[in-house]
Amino acid sequence: MGKIVFDIAPKQIWDPKTNSLSDSPARPSDLYIFSLLQHTDPLTVDVLNLDQWEFYILPTKILNEKKPNQKSITLSSLQKLNPIVSDFESLPSSLQAIKI
C-alpha cells in the first residue's frame, strides 16, 4: 500500500455576493474531517459500511499554524498534530468536544 495523503491546499473561495473568486487562497472552514477506510481485507471491505472507517478531526487553525503553505499532508504527519480520532458512531460527540 502506498502513502496515505490528504489534500489540505488552500483554495480560492467563491463569493456569491460578488459572483467571483477570492484573490488569495484560504482555508475557510473551521475544521477538517479526514476520512480513512481502515478496513484492509479485500474480501470483506465495504465502503458503505461506516464501521470500517476512521475519522480524524482537526481544527483548521492548527493546520494554518503548523502547515500554513502545505498543500497535502500524510496520515503520519496528520497524526503528529494530535487530531481527535473517532469512529462514525462517535463522530457527533467528538465534534462537540472540539473548541474552535
Buried (B, 14 or more C-beta within 10 A) or exposed (E): EEEEEBEBEBEEBEEEEEEEEBEEBEBEEEBBBBEBEEBEEEEEEEEEEEEBBBBBBBBBEBBBEEBEEEEEBEBEBBEEBEBBBBBBEEBEEBBEEEEE
